[in-house]
Amino acid sequence: MQVVDYALEAGYRMFDTAAVYGNEIHLGEAFKTLLPKYDLEREDIFVTTKLSPSDHGSRAEQAYQKSLENLDLEYVDLYLIHFPGGAKLPAEDKRNTKMRELSWCKLTELYDDGKVNAVGVSNFTVAHLEGLMESNHGLVPAVNQVEWHPYYTQSSLYKFCKQHHITLQAYCSFGGTSCSNNSLLNDPVVVSTALKLEVTPAQVLLVWALQQDVAVIPKAVHPEHIKENRSLNFKIPEEDMKALNQLSEKNVKYAWDPSIVA
C-alpha cells in the first residue's frame, strides 16, 4: 500500500497489474483507502490487468470477473491476454492458437457488452497478431505490451503495430533489473548519454522509448525512483538516439519468450 501511496502522491494515475502477479487484492485495498486521501474518484485512475495463461479460452470471462472482485472495481480500463500460450500446453502445441482465439472472442464480448473500456494483448509476436486479426471479431487489440529496451527491439513488430494502430507498450524498460541484472543501466552508451543530458540512466531509457512513440510502464518501489520516472521533460539528441539504437545488436532478452509459442 505504501508504494501506491507514493505513486498517487507523485501524480501517477495509471496502475498495471495481472492475475499472475498475485497482488490484485492488495491493489484494490490500496485504492479503497488511498483514493479518498487524494480526493480522487475511480474515473481519475487507469487500471490494467491481465488474463492468466491458466485461464485461456472459455474461462476468460470468469477470470475477468474474478479480477474485478479482487480489485473491488466495477470495471478495468484495459484487459490484456497476458501470454499467447496456455499454462498447461507445450509451446509448440497447435491448440494454443485455438485457445488464444477463444480468449480473444471472450474479451471482445466483454468489450461489446461495455464491461471493459479497452482490450489488448501482451507478449504477442507479429504472427500471433496476424492470426488473431484474421478472426478478430471486428476488434483490433488496443495495446500489445512487450519487452522493449535498447538491448531488445523488435523492428518488425514495431512496424506492424504502427501500421495497425496498436499501441506498443514496453515492459522491462531497464533491462534485467527485476532479476538483479543492471547491465543495461550500466551500459557505457546509456551512462554517457545520461551524463551528457544531466539525467539518470533510467530516465534516458524511458525517454528513448517515448521518443519512438512506445508507451512505458516503469516499475519502481522507492519514492525517489517513483518521482524520477515522471521527470522526463527532456529530449535525447538524434546522434545519441542512434547510439542507443545500435545497442539492439546485443539482442539480449530478459523475460519469457513468446516466439516459440504456436
C-alpha positions as CSV (number, residue, x, y, z in Angstrom):
1,M,0.0,0.0,0.0
2,Q,2.9,2.3,0.7
3,V,4.1,2.1,-2.9
4,V,0.7,3.1,-4.2
5,D,0.6,5.9,-1.7
6,Y,4.0,7.2,-3.0
7,A,2.8,6.9,-6.6
8,L,-0.5,8.7,-6.1
9,E,1.3,11.5,-4.2
10,A,3.8,11.8,-7.1
11,G,1.0,12.1,-9.6
12,Y,0.7,8.6,-11.0
13,R,-2.7,7.7,-12.2
14,M,-2.1,4.5,-14.3
15,F,-1.6,1.2,-12.5
16,D,-0.6,-2.1,-14.2
17,T,-1.3,-5.4,-12.6
18,A,-2.1,-9.0,-13.6
19,A,-3.8,-12.1,-12.2
20,V,-0.4,-13.9,-12.1
21,Y,1.2,-11.2,-10.1
22,G,-1.0,-12.1,-7.1
23,N,-1.4,-8.5,-6.0
24,E,-4.8,-7.5,-7.3
25,I,-6.4,-7.8,-3.9
26,H,-3.7,-5.6,-2.3
27,L,-4.1,-3.0,-5.1
28,G,-7.8,-2.9,-4.6
29,E,-7.4,-2.4,-0.9
30,A,-5.0,0.4,-1.6
31,F,-7.4,2.1,-3.9
32,K,-10.2,1.9,-1.4
33,T,-8.1,3.6,1.3
34,L,-6.0,6.0,-0.8
35,L,-8.2,7.4,-3.5
36,P,-10.2,9.4,-0.9
37,K,-7.0,10.6,0.7
38,Y,-6.1,12.3,-2.5
39,D,-9.6,13.4,-3.3
40,L,-9.7,11.1,-6.3
41,E,-12.6,9.1,-7.9
42,R,-12.4,5.8,-9.7
43,E,-12.6,7.7,-13.0
44,D,-9.4,9.5,-12.1
45,I,-7.2,6.4,-12.4
46,F,-6.5,4.0,-15.2
47,V,-6.2,0.3,-14.3
48,T,-4.8,-2.5,-16.4
49,T,-4.9,-6.2,-15.5
50,K,-4.3,-9.3,-17.5
51,L,-5.8,-12.8,-18.2
52,S,-3.6,-15.5,-16.7
53,P,-2.3,-18.2,-19.1
54,S,-4.1,-20.7,-16.9
55,D,-7.4,-19.1,-17.7
56,H,-7.1,-19.1,-21.5
57,G,-10.2,-20.0,-23.5
58,S,-13.7,-20.5,-22.2
59,R,-12.7,-19.4,-18.7
60,A,-11.6,-15.9,-19.8
61,E,-14.9,-14.1,-18.8
62,Q,-14.9,-15.8,-15.4
63,A,-11.3,-14.8,-14.9
64,Y,-12.1,-11.2,-15.7
65,Q,-14.9,-11.2,-13.1
66,K,-12.5,-12.6,-10.5
67,S,-10.0,-9.9,-11.2
68,L,-12.8,-7.3,-10.7
69,E,-13.7,-9.0,-7.4
70,N,-10.0,-8.9,-6.3
71,L,-9.6,-5.3,-7.3
72,D,-13.0,-4.3,-5.9
73,L,-13.8,-2.5,-9.1
74,E,-16.8,-2.5,-11.4
75,Y,-14.6,-2.4,-14.5
76,V,-11.0,-2.1,-15.6
77,D,-9.8,0.3,-18.2
78,L,-7.6,-2.2,-20.1
79,Y,-7.7,-6.0,-20.0
80,L,-4.9,-7.9,-21.8
81,I,-4.3,-11.5,-22.7
82,H,-1.1,-11.9,-20.8
83,F,0.7,-14.5,-23.0
84,P,-0.1,-16.2,-26.3
85,G,0.2,-19.7,-24.8
86,G,-1.8,-21.7,-22.4
87,A,-0.3,-22.7,-19.0
88,K,-0.7,-26.4,-19.4
89,L,0.1,-26.7,-23.1
90,P,3.6,-27.2,-24.6
91,A,4.7,-24.1,-26.5
92,E,4.6,-25.9,-29.9
93,D,1.1,-27.3,-29.3
94,K,-1.3,-26.1,-32.1
95,R,-4.1,-25.9,-29.6
96,N,-2.5,-22.7,-28.3
97,T,-3.9,-21.0,-31.5
98,K,-7.5,-22.1,-30.9
99,M,-7.3,-21.3,-27.2
100,R,-5.9,-17.8,-28.0
101,E,-8.7,-17.1,-30.5
102,L,-11.3,-18.2,-28.0
103,S,-9.8,-15.9,-25.3
104,W,-9.9,-13.0,-27.8
105,C,-13.5,-13.8,-28.6
106,K,-14.4,-13.6,-24.9
107,L,-12.5,-10.3,-24.5
108,T,-14.3,-8.8,-27.4
109,E,-17.6,-9.8,-25.9
110,L,-16.7,-8.1,-22.7
111,Y,-15.8,-5.0,-24.6
112,D,-19.0,-5.1,-26.7
113,D,-21.0,-5.5,-23.5
114,G,-19.4,-2.4,-22.0
115,K,-17.8,-4.4,-19.2
116,V,-14.3,-3.2,-20.0
117,N,-13.1,0.1,-21.6
118,A,-10.4,-1.5,-23.9
119,V,-8.8,-4.9,-24.6
120,G,-5.5,-5.9,-25.9
121,V,-2.7,-8.4,-25.6
122,S,0.8,-8.9,-24.2
123,N,3.8,-10.7,-25.4
124,F,2.3,-11.3,-28.9
125,T,4.5,-11.6,-31.9
126,V,3.6,-10.5,-35.4
127,A,2.5,-14.0,-36.2
128,H,0.3,-14.1,-33.2
129,L,-1.3,-10.8,-34.0
130,E,-1.9,-11.7,-37.6
131,G,-3.6,-14.9,-36.6
132,L,-5.8,-13.1,-34.1
133,M,-6.8,-10.4,-36.5
134,E,-7.9,-12.9,-39.1
135,S,-10.7,-13.8,-36.7
136,N,-10.7,-10.6,-34.7
137,H,-14.5,-10.3,-34.4
138,G,-14.3,-6.8,-35.6
139,L,-11.9,-5.6,-32.9
140,V,-8.1,-5.0,-33.2
141,P,-6.1,-5.1,-29.9
142,A,-5.7,-1.6,-28.5
143,V,-2.3,-2.5,-26.9
144,N,0.5,-5.0,-27.2
145,Q,2.6,-5.0,-24.1
146,V,6.0,-6.5,-24.8
147,E,9.6,-6.5,-23.6
148,W,11.2,-3.4,-25.2
149,H,14.6,-1.7,-24.4
150,P,17.8,-0.8,-26.3
151,Y,19.1,-4.4,-25.9
152,Y,16.0,-5.9,-27.3
153,T,13.9,-4.1,-30.0
154,Q,11.6,-5.9,-32.4
155,S,11.6,-3.7,-35.6
156,S,9.0,-5.9,-37.5
157,L,6.7,-5.9,-34.5
158,Y,7.1,-2.2,-34.1
159,K,6.2,-1.6,-37.8
160,F,3.3,-4.0,-37.7
161,C,1.8,-2.3,-34.6
162,K,2.2,1.1,-36.1
163,Q,0.6,0.0,-39.3
164,H,-2.5,-1.4,-37.5
165,H,-2.7,1.4,-34.9
166,I,-1.9,-0.9,-32.0
167,T,-0.1,0.9,-29.1
168,L,3.2,-0.8,-28.3
169,Q,3.8,-0.7,-24.6
170,A,7.1,-1.5,-23.1
171,Y,7.9,-3.5,-20.0
172,C,11.5,-4.3,-18.8
173,S,12.4,-0.8,-19.8
174,F,15.5,-1.0,-17.6
175,G,16.5,-4.4,-18.9
176,G,17.0,-7.2,-16.3
177,T,16.7,-5.2,-13.1
178,S,13.9,-7.5,-11.9
179,C,16.4,-10.3,-11.9
180,S,19.2,-8.2,-10.4
181,N,20.9,-7.6,-13.8
182,N,21.9,-4.0,-14.2
183,S,23.9,-4.4,-17.4
184,L,21.6,-2.1,-19.4
185,L,21.5,0.6,-16.8
186,N,25.3,0.4,-16.5
187,D,26.0,0.3,-20.3
188,P,28.6,2.9,-21.3
189,V,26.4,4.3,-24.0
190,V,23.4,4.7,-21.6
191,V,25.6,6.2,-18.9
192,S,27.4,8.6,-21.2
193,T,24.1,9.8,-22.6
194,A,22.8,10.4,-19.1
195,L,25.8,12.3,-18.0
196,K,25.6,14.5,-21.2
197,L,22.0,15.3,-20.5
198,E,22.4,15.6,-16.7
199,V,19.7,12.9,-16.0
200,T,19.8,9.4,-14.8
201,P,20.3,6.2,-16.9
202,A,16.8,5.2,-16.1
203,Q,15.4,8.4,-17.4
204,V,17.4,8.0,-20.6
205,L,15.9,4.6,-21.2
206,L,12.3,5.8,-20.6
207,V,12.7,8.8,-22.9
208,W,14.4,6.6,-25.5
209,A,11.2,4.6,-25.8
210,L,8.8,7.6,-25.6
211,Q,10.6,9.3,-28.5
212,Q,9.7,6.3,-30.6
213,D,6.1,6.5,-29.5
214,V,6.4,3.4,-27.4
215,A,4.5,3.7,-24.1
216,V,6.3,2.8,-20.9
217,I,5.2,1.3,-17.5
218,P,8.3,1.6,-15.4
219,K,8.4,-0.4,-12.2
220,A,9.6,1.3,-9.0
221,V,9.2,1.0,-5.3
222,H,11.4,3.7,-3.8
223,P,9.9,7.2,-3.6
224,E,12.9,8.8,-5.3
225,H,12.7,6.5,-8.3
226,I,8.9,6.9,-8.5
227,K,9.3,10.7,-8.8
228,E,12.3,10.3,-11.1
229,N,10.4,8.2,-13.6
230,R,7.9,11.1,-14.1
231,S,10.6,13.7,-14.6
232,L,11.1,13.2,-18.3
233,N,10.9,16.7,-19.7
234,F,14.0,16.4,-22.0
235,K,14.8,15.2,-25.4
236,I,17.6,12.8,-26.5
237,P,19.5,14.3,-29.5
238,E,19.4,12.3,-32.7
239,E,23.1,11.2,-32.6
240,D,22.5,9.8,-29.1
241,M,19.3,8.0,-30.2
242,K,21.3,6.4,-33.0
243,A,24.0,5.2,-30.5
244,L,21.3,3.8,-28.2
245,N,19.5,2.1,-31.1
246,Q,22.8,0.4,-32.1
247,L,22.7,-1.5,-28.8
248,S,20.0,-3.7,-30.2
249,E,22.8,-5.6,-31.9
250,K,23.3,-7.2,-28.5
251,N,19.9,-8.9,-28.7
252,V,19.6,-9.6,-25.0
253,K,16.2,-10.7,-23.8
254,Y,15.3,-11.0,-20.1
255,A,11.7,-12.0,-19.9
256,W,9.7,-15.0,-21.2
257,D,10.0,-15.8,-24.9
258,P,6.7,-15.9,-26.9
259,S,8.3,-16.6,-30.2
260,I,8.3,-20.4,-29.6
261,V,4.5,-20.5,-29.0
262,A,2.5,-21.9,-31.9
